[in-house]
């Protein structure tokens, strides 16, 4: 294992994120932006809400619709988020080998394109992705303690919208953190120990989805950021009962 790989893994274990400066060069950024912008422009034309007041558009789940006029753009994005170059950054980040039901190979769940707002500025909620669809904090706590989900994010324009509480992926909430993200003050600017992640165009950031984090959504400057979500869970093995004779 190279020193740089070890450093990335150590940073992820301790802080819950690391940054790869200049991950994309100018030509790569331009190519990916053309592909993603094709989807964004079509989405904005089809909907008065999606692509205007939502944080992002789905590039894969809604790919058949938003890339209808340019299927080659979808192929380019799919190849990028599934590339060996990207997946190598995720190697060693799972709980594989700890006996907790995970593998080292990442499994892509979806990819989104984060964009600037067109109507108003607003602050996102502080959250862990683990809370989505999970109302019971104790069940969520078990998910945080035993599983891994990772965002790979690459900025096609400068992007400092993301804030993270470093190290929060590796522990449960303090009373103040739980009160904020599960209470009525979810958009407060006063989350204890939060740090802003500033990316320059071409930089990539890998962060644990169970980290406490949030983003701000502004009309300016332009935002063009690809975010791919990966999990490391082993596929569920389905078993069917034999028919009664």
VEXSE-190845 format. One record per residue (C-alpha): y, z, x; residue number from 1; residue in three letters. Coordinates in pm, 1 decimal. Example, Ala and Ser with C-alpha at 12.3 -4.5 7.8 and 13.67 -1.06 7.14 Angstrom:
BEGIN
+----------+----------+----------+------+------+
:    north :       up :     east : resi : resn :
+----------+----------+----------+------+------+
:   -450.0 :    780.0 :   1230.0 :    1 :  Ala :
:   -106.0 :    714.0 :   1367.0 :    2 :  Ser :
+----------+----------+----------+------+------+
END
This chain:
BEGIN
+----------+----------+----------+------+------+
:    north :       up :     east : resi : resn :
+----------+----------+----------+------+------+
:      0.0 :      0.0 :      0.0 :    1 :  Unk :
:    335.3 :   -103.3 :    147.1 :    2 :  Unk :
:    620.6 :    141.0 :    197.0 :    3 :  Unk :
:    830.2 :    -33.7 :    -67.3 :    4 :  Unk :
:    546.2 :    -12.2 :   -320.6 :    5 :  Unk :
:    493.3 :    356.1 :   -243.8 :    6 :  Unk :
:    866.2 :    421.6 :   -278.0 :    7 :  Unk :
:    874.7 :    249.1 :   -618.0 :    8 :  Unk :
:    579.8 :    448.3 :   -747.2 :    9 :  Unk :
:    725.7 :    775.4 :   -615.8 :   10 :  Unk :
:   1061.5 :    701.1 :   -780.2 :   11 :  Unk :
:    889.4 :    619.8 :  -1108.7 :   12 :  Unk :
:    681.8 :    938.1 :  -1099.7 :   13 :  Unk :
:    985.9 :   1155.4 :  -1020.8 :   14 :  Unk :
:   1270.6 :    987.6 :  -1210.6 :   15 :  Unk :
:   1098.3 :    764.4 :  -1464.2 :   16 :  Unk :
:   1265.9 :    447.3 :  -1338.4 :   17 :  Unk :
:   1351.6 :    235.5 :  -1036.3 :   18 :  Unk :
:   1575.2 :    -65.7 :   -972.7 :   19 :  Unk :
:   1492.6 :   -388.6 :   -790.2 :   20 :  Unk :
:   1819.3 :   -537.0 :   -669.1 :   21 :  Unk :
:   1856.6 :   -918.1 :   -672.1 :   22 :  Unk :
:   1514.6 :   -967.6 :   -830.4 :   23 :  Unk :
:   1627.6 :  -1309.5 :   -958.7 :   24 :  Unk :
:   1836.3 :  -1562.4 :   -770.8 :   25 :  Unk :
:   2115.2 :  -1767.0 :   -930.6 :   26 :  Unk :
:   1893.1 :  -2062.2 :  -1020.7 :   27 :  Unk :
:   1624.3 :  -1840.8 :  -1176.9 :   28 :  Unk :
:   1883.4 :  -1654.6 :  -1381.9 :   29 :  Unk :
:   2036.6 :  -1977.7 :  -1507.8 :   30 :  Unk :
:   1697.9 :  -2118.5 :  -1609.0 :   31 :  Unk :
:   1594.7 :  -1804.5 :  -1797.6 :   32 :  Unk :
:   1932.8 :  -1769.1 :  -1962.4 :   33 :  Unk :
:   1921.1 :  -2126.7 :  -2093.0 :   34 :  Unk :
:   1579.3 :  -2056.2 :  -2244.2 :   35 :  Unk :
:   1676.6 :  -1723.1 :  -2400.5 :   36 :  Unk :
:   2012.8 :  -1848.2 :  -2524.3 :   37 :  Unk :
:   1835.0 :  -2126.8 :  -2711.7 :   38 :  Unk :
:   1653.3 :  -1858.6 :  -2911.8 :   39 :  Unk :
:   1966.7 :  -1649.1 :  -2962.2 :   40 :  Unk :
:   2177.0 :  -1940.1 :  -3085.8 :   41 :  Unk :
:   1911.0 :  -2046.0 :  -3335.2 :   42 :  Unk :
:   1861.7 :  -1687.7 :  -3455.6 :   43 :  Unk :
:   2234.3 :  -1638.7 :  -3507.2 :   44 :  Unk :
:   2254.0 :  -1963.2 :  -3700.4 :   45 :  Unk :
:   1966.3 :  -1861.8 :  -3929.5 :   46 :  Unk :
:   2074.8 :  -1503.0 :  -4002.3 :   47 :  Unk :
:   2401.1 :  -1323.8 :  -4074.6 :   48 :  Unk :
:   2257.0 :  -1002.5 :  -3926.2 :   49 :  Unk :
:   1988.4 :  -1070.4 :  -3665.0 :   50 :  Unk :
:   2154.7 :  -1174.2 :  -3342.1 :   51 :  Unk :
:   2492.0 :  -1048.0 :  -3462.9 :   52 :  Unk :
:   2466.2 :   -675.9 :  -3546.2 :   53 :  Unk :
:   2116.1 :   -597.8 :  -3416.0 :   54 :  Unk :
:   2061.1 :   -483.6 :  -3055.0 :   55 :  Unk :
:   1818.1 :   -760.5 :  -2964.6 :   56 :  Unk :
:   1601.3 :  -1045.9 :  -3083.0 :   57 :  Unk :
:   1225.8 :  -1068.2 :  -3034.2 :   58 :  Unk :
:   1131.8 :  -1357.5 :  -2808.4 :   59 :  Unk :
:    755.7 :  -1345.0 :  -2868.8 :   60 :  Unk :
:    695.0 :  -1194.9 :  -3212.8 :   61 :  Unk :
:    950.0 :  -1433.3 :  -3364.7 :   62 :  Unk :
:    895.7 :  -1708.0 :  -3109.9 :   63 :  Unk :
:    763.9 :  -1963.8 :  -3357.2 :   64 :  Unk :
:   1093.6 :  -1944.2 :  -3544.7 :   65 :  Unk :
:   1357.3 :  -1895.9 :  -3277.7 :   66 :  Unk :
:   1204.4 :  -2153.0 :  -3039.2 :   67 :  Unk :
:   1119.8 :  -2409.3 :  -3303.8 :   68 :  Unk :
:   1360.4 :  -2659.9 :  -3149.3 :   69 :  Unk :
:   1262.6 :  -2583.6 :  -2788.4 :   70 :  Unk :
:    898.4 :  -2474.0 :  -2742.6 :   71 :  Unk :
:    923.7 :  -2532.7 :  -2367.4 :   72 :  Unk :
:   1174.9 :  -2246.8 :  -2350.3 :   73 :  Unk :
:    917.5 :  -2012.5 :  -2505.1 :   74 :  Unk :
:    659.4 :  -2125.0 :  -2249.7 :   75 :  Unk :
:    902.9 :  -2051.0 :  -1966.2 :   76 :  Unk :
:    977.7 :  -1698.7 :  -2089.4 :   77 :  Unk :
:    611.4 :  -1621.9 :  -2160.5 :   78 :  Unk :
:    515.0 :  -1735.4 :  -1811.5 :   79 :  Unk :
:    785.4 :  -1516.2 :  -1658.1 :   80 :  Unk :
:    702.4 :  -1188.8 :  -1836.6 :   81 :  Unk :
:    331.6 :  -1246.3 :  -1769.8 :   82 :  Unk :
:    376.9 :  -1354.9 :  -1409.4 :   83 :  Unk :
:    206.1 :  -1195.0 :  -1112.5 :   84 :  Unk :
:    550.1 :  -1128.9 :   -964.3 :   85 :  Unk :
:    649.0 :   -908.9 :  -1258.0 :   86 :  Unk :
:    310.0 :   -744.2 :  -1303.7 :   87 :  Unk :
:    295.3 :   -645.1 :   -936.5 :   88 :  Unk :
:    598.8 :   -422.1 :   -998.3 :   89 :  Unk :
:    399.1 :   -236.9 :  -1264.4 :   90 :  Unk :
:     93.8 :   -175.1 :  -1046.3 :   91 :  Unk :
:     24.8 :    192.4 :   -988.0 :   92 :  Unk :
:    248.0 :    317.9 :  -1270.4 :   93 :  Unk :
:    -25.4 :    403.2 :  -1520.4 :   94 :  Unk :
:   -245.0 :    711.5 :  -1547.4 :   95 :  Unk :
:   -549.3 :    507.0 :  -1444.9 :   96 :  Unk :
:   -787.6 :    719.7 :  -1242.0 :   97 :  Unk :
:   -667.2 :   1039.6 :  -1405.8 :   98 :  Unk :
:   -936.5 :   1025.2 :  -1671.4 :   99 :  Unk :
:   -684.7 :    972.3 :  -1949.9 :  100 :  Unk :
:   -800.3 :    644.7 :  -2101.5 :  101 :  Unk :
:   -567.6 :    402.9 :  -1923.1 :  102 :  Unk :
:   -617.1 :    104.5 :  -1696.7 :  103 :  Unk :
:   -396.9 :    -14.8 :  -1411.9 :  104 :  Unk :
:   -357.4 :   -363.1 :  -1562.1 :  105 :  Unk :
:    -47.6 :   -382.4 :  -1786.1 :  106 :  Unk :
:    -75.4 :   -528.0 :  -2136.3 :  107 :  Unk :
:    230.0 :   -708.8 :  -2267.2 :  108 :  Unk :
:    337.2 :   -598.4 :  -2616.2 :  109 :  Unk :
:    656.7 :   -799.7 :  -2670.9 :  110 :  Unk :
:    972.7 :   -925.2 :  -2504.6 :  111 :  Unk :
:   1326.6 :   -889.1 :  -2637.7 :  112 :  Unk :
:   1662.0 :  -1041.0 :  -2552.6 :  113 :  Unk :
:   1947.0 :   -789.6 :  -2561.7 :  114 :  Unk :
:   2281.9 :   -943.8 :  -2648.1 :  115 :  Unk :
:   2641.5 :   -844.1 :  -2713.9 :  116 :  Unk :
:   2747.3 :   -760.8 :  -3068.2 :  117 :  Unk :
:   2964.0 :  -1002.8 :  -3263.6 :  118 :  Unk :
:   3114.7 :   -766.8 :  -3522.2 :  119 :  Unk :
:   3161.1 :   -408.7 :  -3402.5 :  120 :  Unk :
:   3091.6 :   -168.1 :  -3117.3 :  121 :  Unk :
:   2845.5 :    116.1 :  -3170.0 :  122 :  Unk :
:   2649.3 :    377.6 :  -2978.2 :  123 :  Unk :
:   2271.3 :    385.5 :  -2990.3 :  124 :  Unk :
:   2062.5 :    693.0 :  -3068.8 :  125 :  Unk :
:   1910.4 :    904.7 :  -2794.9 :  126 :  Unk :
:   1535.3 :    865.5 :  -2824.7 :  127 :  Unk :
:   1196.2 :    832.2 :  -2664.2 :  128 :  Unk :
:   1008.8 :    521.9 :  -2776.2 :  129 :  Unk :
:    716.7 :    756.0 :  -2847.4 :  130 :  Unk :
:    898.9 :    893.1 :  -3153.4 :  131 :  Unk :
:    901.4 :    563.0 :  -3341.2 :  132 :  Unk :
:    670.9 :    592.8 :  -3640.0 :  133 :  Unk :
:    577.5 :    947.0 :  -3540.1 :  134 :  Unk :
:    741.4 :   1223.4 :  -3743.2 :  135 :  Unk :
:    533.3 :   1510.8 :  -3600.8 :  136 :  Unk :
:    688.1 :   1629.5 :  -3269.4 :  137 :  Unk :
:    362.2 :   1791.1 :  -3157.8 :  138 :  Unk :
:    167.3 :   1467.6 :  -3192.7 :  139 :  Unk :
:    447.1 :   1287.9 :  -3010.0 :  140 :  Unk :
:    434.3 :   1551.0 :  -2737.2 :  141 :  Unk :
:     65.3 :   1474.0 :  -2681.6 :  142 :  Unk :
:    143.0 :   1101.1 :  -2660.8 :  143 :  Unk :
:    409.4 :   1165.3 :  -2395.6 :  144 :  Unk :
:    170.1 :   1382.5 :  -2193.9 :  145 :  Unk :
:   -124.1 :   1142.1 :  -2191.1 :  146 :  Unk :
:     -6.4 :    779.2 :  -2210.5 :  147 :  Unk :
:    221.0 :    532.5 :  -2033.2 :  148 :  Unk :
:    446.7 :    260.6 :  -2169.4 :  149 :  Unk :
:    690.8 :     74.0 :  -1947.2 :  150 :  Unk :
:    997.7 :   -144.4 :  -1994.9 :  151 :  Unk :
:   1064.5 :   -422.3 :  -1745.4 :  152 :  Unk :
:   1428.5 :   -519.4 :  -1785.5 :  153 :  Unk :
:   1615.6 :   -792.1 :  -1597.1 :  154 :  Unk :
:   1987.9 :   -857.3 :  -1634.0 :  155 :  Unk :
:   2106.8 :  -1217.1 :  -1655.6 :  156 :  Unk :
:   2465.1 :  -1086.7 :  -1663.5 :  157 :  Unk :
:   2598.5 :   -751.6 :  -1537.9 :  158 :  Unk :
:   2466.9 :   -478.7 :  -1769.5 :  159 :  Unk :
:   2549.3 :   -106.6 :  -1759.6 :  160 :  Unk :
:   2465.2 :    -28.3 :  -2123.5 :  161 :  Unk :
:   2148.6 :    177.4 :  -2055.2 :  162 :  Unk :
:   2153.1 :    557.7 :  -2008.2 :  163 :  Unk :
:   1846.8 :    762.9 :  -1909.8 :  164 :  Unk :
:   1772.3 :   1131.6 :  -1857.9 :  165 :  Unk :
:   1593.3 :   1115.9 :  -1518.7 :  166 :  Unk :
:   1255.5 :   1289.0 :  -1509.8 :  167 :  Unk :
:   1234.3 :   1334.4 :  -1886.6 :  168 :  Unk :
:    928.6 :   1106.2 :  -1906.1 :  169 :  Unk :
:    722.1 :   1368.2 :  -1722.8 :  170 :  Unk :
:    799.7 :   1668.2 :  -1944.5 :  171 :  Unk :
:    878.7 :   1766.5 :  -2300.0 :  172 :  Unk :
:   1232.5 :   1810.9 :  -2433.1 :  173 :  Unk :
:   1454.3 :   2107.0 :  -2365.1 :  174 :  Unk :
:   1586.5 :   2271.5 :  -2684.7 :  175 :  Unk :
:   1917.1 :   2082.2 :  -2648.4 :  176 :  Unk :
:   1743.6 :   1747.8 :  -2593.8 :  177 :  Unk :
:   1517.0 :   1792.9 :  -2894.5 :  178 :  Unk :
:   1809.9 :   1899.1 :  -3112.0 :  179 :  Unk :
:   2002.5 :   1585.9 :  -3014.6 :  180 :  Unk :
:   1734.7 :   1318.5 :  -3044.6 :  181 :  Unk :
:   1563.6 :   1466.4 :  -3351.9 :  182 :  Unk :
:   1879.6 :   1597.2 :  -3519.6 :  183 :  Unk :
:   2204.1 :   1470.8 :  -3667.9 :  184 :  Unk :
:   2395.5 :   1425.7 :  -3339.7 :  185 :  Unk :
:   2182.6 :   1145.7 :  -3195.5 :  186 :  Unk :
:   2476.5 :    936.7 :  -3067.7 :  187 :  Unk :
:   2654.4 :   1215.4 :  -2880.9 :  188 :  Unk :
:   2797.8 :   1122.5 :  -2538.5 :  189 :  Unk :
:   2704.1 :   1471.2 :  -2417.2 :  190 :  Unk :
:   2331.0 :   1445.1 :  -2350.2 :  191 :  Unk :
:   2268.7 :   1687.7 :  -2058.8 :  192 :  Unk :
:   2192.8 :   1527.1 :  -1721.1 :  193 :  Unk :
:   2203.4 :   1168.5 :  -1850.1 :  194 :  Unk :
:   2262.5 :    894.0 :  -1592.2 :  195 :  Unk :
:   2394.0 :    543.4 :  -1650.4 :  196 :  Unk :
:   2186.1 :    258.2 :  -1507.7 :  197 :  Unk :
:   2418.4 :    -16.5 :  -1381.4 :  198 :  Unk :
:   2254.6 :   -352.9 :  -1316.7 :  199 :  Unk :
:   2421.3 :   -650.2 :  -1154.4 :  200 :  Unk :
:   2321.9 :   -998.2 :  -1265.6 :  201 :  Unk :
:   1974.6 :  -1063.0 :  -1122.8 :  202 :  Unk :
:   1877.9 :   -695.0 :  -1088.6 :  203 :  Unk :
:   1564.5 :   -561.9 :  -1256.2 :  204 :  Unk :
:   1494.1 :   -210.6 :  -1382.2 :  205 :  Unk :
:   1154.0 :    -66.7 :  -1464.3 :  206 :  Unk :
:   1163.9 :    250.6 :  -1674.1 :  207 :  Unk :
:    919.2 :    466.7 :  -1865.5 :  208 :  Unk :
:    948.5 :    411.8 :  -2239.8 :  209 :  Unk :
:    885.8 :    783.3 :  -2302.6 :  210 :  Unk :
:   1201.4 :    874.0 :  -2106.3 :  211 :  Unk :
:   1490.4 :   1002.7 :  -2314.9 :  212 :  Unk :
:   1731.6 :    710.5 :  -2318.4 :  213 :  Unk :
:   1978.9 :    511.7 :  -2524.0 :  214 :  Unk :
:   2214.2 :    215.6 :  -2500.1 :  215 :  Unk :
:   2562.5 :    129.9 :  -2619.4 :  216 :  Unk :
:   2618.6 :   -194.3 :  -2808.6 :  217 :  Unk :
:   2950.5 :   -365.7 :  -2746.5 :  218 :  Unk :
:   3120.1 :   -694.7 :  -2831.0 :  219 :  Unk :
:   3238.9 :   -740.7 :  -2472.7 :  220 :  Unk :
:   3153.9 :   -815.1 :  -2201.7 :  221 :  Unk :
:   2865.1 :  -1054.4 :  -2278.5 :  222 :  Unk :
:   2519.2 :   -903.1 :  -2251.3 :  223 :  Unk :
:   2217.0 :  -1113.6 :  -2164.9 :  224 :  Unk :
:   1919.2 :   -895.3 :  -2070.2 :  225 :  Unk :
:   1546.7 :   -964.7 :  -2103.2 :  226 :  Unk :
:   1333.5 :   -658.6 :  -2180.3 :  227 :  Unk :
:    952.8 :   -679.1 :  -2180.1 :  228 :  Unk :
:    741.6 :   -384.4 :  -2297.3 :  229 :  Unk :
:    399.2 :   -310.4 :  -2149.6 :  230 :  Unk :
:    129.5 :    -54.3 :  -2217.4 :  231 :  Unk :
:   -174.4 :     43.8 :  -2011.6 :  232 :  Unk :
:   -405.5 :    168.3 :  -2287.1 :  233 :  Unk :
:   -761.5 :     42.9 :  -2285.1 :  234 :  Unk :
:   -838.9 :   -189.0 :  -2575.2 :  235 :  Unk :
:   -994.9 :    -19.7 :  -2873.7 :  236 :  Unk :
:  -1366.0 :    -88.7 :  -2902.9 :  237 :  Unk :
:  -1450.1 :   -162.1 :  -3263.8 :  238 :  Unk :
:  -1789.3 :    -58.4 :  -3394.2 :  239 :  Unk :
:  -1936.8 :   -167.3 :  -3723.4 :  240 :  Unk :
:  -2200.2 :     31.5 :  -3907.0 :  241 :  Unk :
:  -2525.1 :   -150.2 :  -3973.3 :  242 :  Unk :
:  -2561.9 :   -251.2 :  -4337.4 :  243 :  Unk :
:  -2781.7 :    -27.5 :  -4545.8 :  244 :  Unk :
:  -3121.9 :   -178.5 :  -4614.7 :  245 :  Unk :
+----------+----------+----------+------+------+
END
